[in-house]
Amino acid sequence: MTSRPFEPNPRLDRIGDEEIAAADPGPGAPPSAPGFGPEAEEPDRPEADRAADEEDPPGRR
C-alpha cells in the first residue's frame, strides 16, 4: 500500500449551486410523509420552555 499526500479536488471550488442536489425534490415528487419536512418543524423556544415539557429526567423516580 502506498500513501500519497492529500490533494484537494480543485473542481470543488467551481461547483455551482445548480450542480449540488437540493433538498427540494422538484415537481412530480411524491408528498412527504406526515410529520416530516419544514412544515413539521417546531419554532425555536427558550431552553426553559423545553425543559418544562420534558417528562421526569432519568434517575428521578
Order of alpha helices (4+ residues) and beta strands (2+ residues): alpha
